[in-house]
């Protein structure tokens, strides 16, 4: 919502006026979450965690999440 308000004020205003701003943001959030889960799963399949070291497992999952977040921003948010 903040991105729309600052970067796409015309779309933000239009969605606000017609009462679909919350619906739009909820829909984008749902799509982004689902896609992020897919990307993280695919990353972890490609680069499996092969250690019992808890810290390394956390690092691998954090890296998968960060990669998914960047892809989501470029595919869904900043278009």
MIKEKE-360890 format. One line per field, with one value per atom (N, C-alpha, C): chain; residue number from 1; atom name; x negated, z, y. Coordinates in nm, 3 decimals, decimal comma, padded with zeros to 5 digits. Each point is the difference from the previous one (the first is absolute). Last residue first. Layout:
REM MIKEKE-360890
c: [A ...] .
k: [NUM ...] .
a: [CA ...] .
u: [X ...] .
w: [Z ...] .
v: [Y ...] .
This chain:
REM MIKEKE-360890
c: [A A A A A A A A A A A A A A A A A A A A A A A A A A A A A A A A A A A A A A A A A A A A A A A A A A A A A A A A A A A A A A A A A A A A A A A A A A A A A A A A A A A A A A A A A A A A A A A A A A A A A A A A A A A A A A A A A A A A A A A A A A A A A A A A A A A A A A A A A A A A A A A A A A A A A A A A A A A A A A A A A A A A A A A A A A A A A A A A A A A A A A A A A A A A A A A A A A A A A A A A A A A A A A A A A A A A A A A A A A A A A A A A A A A A A A A A A A A A A] .
k: [79 79 79 78 78 78 77 77 77 76 76 76 75 75 75 74 74 74 73 73 73 72 72 72 71 71 71 70 70 70 69 69 69 68 68 68 67 67 67 66 66 66 65 65 65 64 64 64 63 63 63 62 62 62 61 61 61 60 60 60 59 59 59 58 58 58 57 57 57 56 56 56 55 55 55 54 54 54 53 53 53 52 52 52 51 51 51 50 50 50 49 49 49 48 48 48 47 47 47 46 46 46 45 45 45 44 44 44 43 43 43 42 42 42 41 41 41 40 40 40 39 39 39 38 38 38 37 37 37 36 36 36 35 35 35 34 34 34 33 33 33 32 32 32 31 31 31 30 30 30 29 29 29 28 28 28 27 27 27 26 26 26 25 25 25 24 24 24 23 23 23 22 22 22 21 21 21 20 20 20 19 19 19 18 18 18 17 17 17 16 16 16 15 15 15 14 14 14 13 13 13 12 12 12 11 11 11 10 10 10 9 9 9 8 8 8 7 7 7 6 6 6 5 5 5 4 4 4 3 3 3 2 2 2 1 1 1] .
a: [N CA C N CA C N CA C N CA C N CA C N CA C N CA C N CA C N CA C N CA C N CA C N CA C N CA C N CA C N CA C N CA C N CA C N CA C N CA C N CA C N CA C N CA C N CA C N CA C N CA C N CA C N CA C N CA C N CA C N CA C N CA C N CA C N CA C N CA C N CA C N CA C N CA C N CA C N CA C N CA C N CA C N CA C N CA C N CA C N CA C N CA C N CA C N CA C N CA C N CA C N CA C N CA C N CA C N CA C N CA C N CA C N CA C N CA C N CA C N CA C N CA C N CA C N CA C N CA C N CA C N CA C N CA C N CA C N CA C N CA C N CA C N CA C N CA C N CA C N CA C N CA C N CA C N CA C N CA C] .
u: [-00,640 00,030 00,084 -00,191 -00,062 00,023 00,193 00,015 -00,047 -00,019 00,136 00,013 -00,422 00,108 00,137 -00,401 -00,017 00,114 -00,003 00,000 -00,009 -00,042 00,138 00,008 -00,425 00,075 00,143 -00,270 -00,047 00,076 00,090 00,048 -00,043 -00,166 00,143 00,057 -00,440 00,008 00,145 -00,076 -00,047 00,008 00,099 00,105 -00,039 -00,318 00,112 00,111 -00,360 -00,043 00,113 00,066 00,003 -00,039 -00,035 00,141 00,014 -00,431 00,050 00,146 -00,202 -00,058 00,054 00,116 00,069 -00,051 -00,216 00,136 00,079 -00,429 -00,008 00,137 -00,031 -00,032 -00,006 00,056 00,119 -00,025 -00,238 -00,033 00,119 -00,053 00,081 -00,025 -00,030 -00,074 00,099 00,061 -00,061 -00,083 00,407 -00,076 -00,055 00,120 00,047 -00,095 00,113 -00,114 00,041 00,311 -00,119 -00,126 00,415 -00,016 -00,127 00,126 -00,050 -00,010 00,178 -00,138 -00,058 00,456 -00,084 -00,147 00,313 -00,005 -00,091 00,081 -00,083 -00,013 00,290 -00,140 -00,093 00,464 -00,045 -00,147 00,206 -00,013 -00,051 00,102 -00,119 -00,024 00,398 -00,114 -00,132 00,395 00,000 -00,121 00,063 -00,032 -00,009 00,141 -00,143 -00,040 00,456 -00,076 -00,149 00,279 00,025 -00,081 -00,010 -00,068 00,015 00,238 -00,144 -00,077 00,457 -00,021 -00,148 00,131 00,016 -00,027 00,008 -00,118 00,005 00,378 -00,116 -00,125 00,390 00,015 -00,121 00,029 -00,029 00,007 00,122 -00,141 -00,037 00,432 -00,063 -00,147 00,364 00,013 -00,064 00,014 00,099 00,013 -00,307 00,130 00,105 -00,451 00,058 00,141 -00,260 00,043 00,068 -00,184 00,109 00,054 -00,383 00,120 00,121 -00,420 00,040 00,131 -00,203 00,063 00,049 -00,239 00,121 00,075 -00,430 00,110 00,132 -00,464 00,108 00,124 -00,407 -00,054 00,106 00,101 -00,115 -00,041 00,370 00,024 -00,114 -00,040 00,099 00,019 -00,274 -00,063 00,096 00,168 -00,091 -00,069 00,270 00,082 -00,088] .
w: [-01,060 -00,144 -00,042 00,451 -00,074 -00,150 00,296 00,064 -00,090 -00,125 00,038 00,048 -00,161 -00,083 00,031 00,246 -00,141 -00,087 00,465 -00,017 -00,147 00,116 00,018 -00,021 -00,001 -00,120 00,008 00,377 -00,109 -00,130 00,376 00,021 -00,114 00,007 -00,033 00,015 00,139 -00,145 -00,045 00,460 -00,057 -00,152 00,233 00,021 -00,061 -00,004 -00,088 00,011 00,295 -00,136 -00,099 00,442 -00,011 -00,140 00,104 -00,010 -00,013 00,069 -00,130 -00,019 00,420 -00,106 -00,137 00,366 00,009 -00,110 00,045 -00,049 00,001 00,187 -00,146 -00,062 00,471 -00,052 -00,153 00,233 00,006 -00,063 -00,120 00,071 -00,008 -00,221 00,121 00,084 -00,560 00,126 00,116 -00,499 00,029 00,127 -00,317 00,123 00,042 -00,524 00,126 00,117 -00,478 00,092 00,135 -00,344 -00,083 00,084 00,216 -00,074 -00,084 00,233 00,095 -00,064 -00,256 00,036 00,090 -00,110 -00,116 00,030 00,328 -00,014 -00,115 00,058 00,108 -00,009 -00,302 -00,030 00,107 00,065 -00,112 -00,030 00,325 00,050 -00,110 -00,122 00,083 00,055 -00,234 -00,092 00,078 00,249 -00,067 -00,091 00,206 00,100 -00,065 -00,268 00,034 00,100 -00,111 -00,115 00,031 00,321 -00,008 -00,113 00,046 00,113 -00,007 -00,310 -00,032 00,111 00,078 -00,111 -00,037 00,321 00,054 -00,108 -00,128 00,081 00,058 -00,241 -00,089 00,079 00,243 -00,074 -00,091 00,229 00,094 -00,072 -00,254 00,040 00,090 -00,220 -00,024 00,040 -00,030 00,116 -00,017 -00,283 -00,033 00,111 00,056 -00,033 -00,028 00,073 00,122 -00,026 -00,364 00,081 00,128 -00,272 -00,070 00,082 00,156 00,013 -00,065 -00,051 00,141 00,018 -00,420 00,025 00,144 -00,106 -00,082 00,024 00,201 00,067 -00,079 00,026 -00,098 00,057 00,252 -00,134 -00,111 00,482 -00,032 -00,146 00,169 00,038 -00,044 -00,059 -00,089 00,028 00,295 -00,131 -00,099 00,421 00,008 -00,134 00,046 00,000 00,000] .
v: [-00,341 -00,005 00,118 -00,171 00,110 -00,008 -00,338 00,130 00,113 -00,476 00,039 00,144 -00,212 -00,056 00,058 00,128 00,035 -00,050 -00,099 00,146 00,037 -00,453 00,049 00,151 -00,204 -00,036 00,052 00,056 00,084 -00,029 -00,272 00,137 00,092 -00,443 00,003 00,141 -00,070 -00,012 00,008 -00,010 00,126 00,000 -00,401 00,101 00,134 -00,347 -00,035 00,104 00,042 00,033 -00,032 -00,126 00,146 00,043 -00,453 00,039 00,152 -00,172 -00,046 00,041 00,089 00,083 -00,038 -00,268 00,129 00,093 -00,408 -00,023 00,131 00,000 -00,009 -00,023 00,000 00,133 00,000 -00,415 00,085 00,137 -00,470 00,122 00,097 -00,428 -00,002 00,124 -00,081 00,011 -00,008 00,063 -00,129 00,006 00,251 00,021 -00,135 00,142 -00,061 00,027 00,214 00,009 -00,057 -00,034 00,016 00,001 -00,012 -00,126 00,004 00,387 -00,101 -00,139 00,357 00,031 -00,109 -00,024 -00,032 00,025 00,126 -00,146 -00,041 00,459 -00,052 -00,152 00,213 00,033 -00,056 -00,044 -00,082 00,023 00,271 -00,137 -00,093 00,439 -00,003 -00,141 00,085 -00,006 -00,007 00,057 -00,131 -00,016 00,421 -00,103 -00,138 00,363 00,010 -00,108 00,042 -00,050 -00,001 00,195 -00,145 -00,062 00,469 -00,064 -00,152 00,263 00,001 -00,071 00,059 -00,093 -00,009 00,316 -00,135 -00,104 00,452 -00,029 -00,141 00,152 -00,010 -00,039 00,093 -00,125 -00,023 00,408 -00,110 -00,134 00,379 00,006 -00,118 00,146 -00,130 -00,003 00,366 -00,089 -00,136 00,416 -00,104 -00,105 00,361 00,060 -00,108 -00,131 00,054 00,052 -00,144 -00,114 00,046 00,336 -00,067 -00,117 00,226 00,083 -00,068 -00,210 00,000 00,076 00,014 -00,130 -00,009 00,384 -00,004 -00,130 00,068 00,069 -00,001 -00,260 -00,005 00,067 -00,010 -00,018 00,001 00,058 00,085 -00,007 -00,260 00,138 00,091 -00,469 00,059 00,149 -00,241 00,013 00,066 -00,108 00,114 00,025 -00,377 00,117 00,125] .
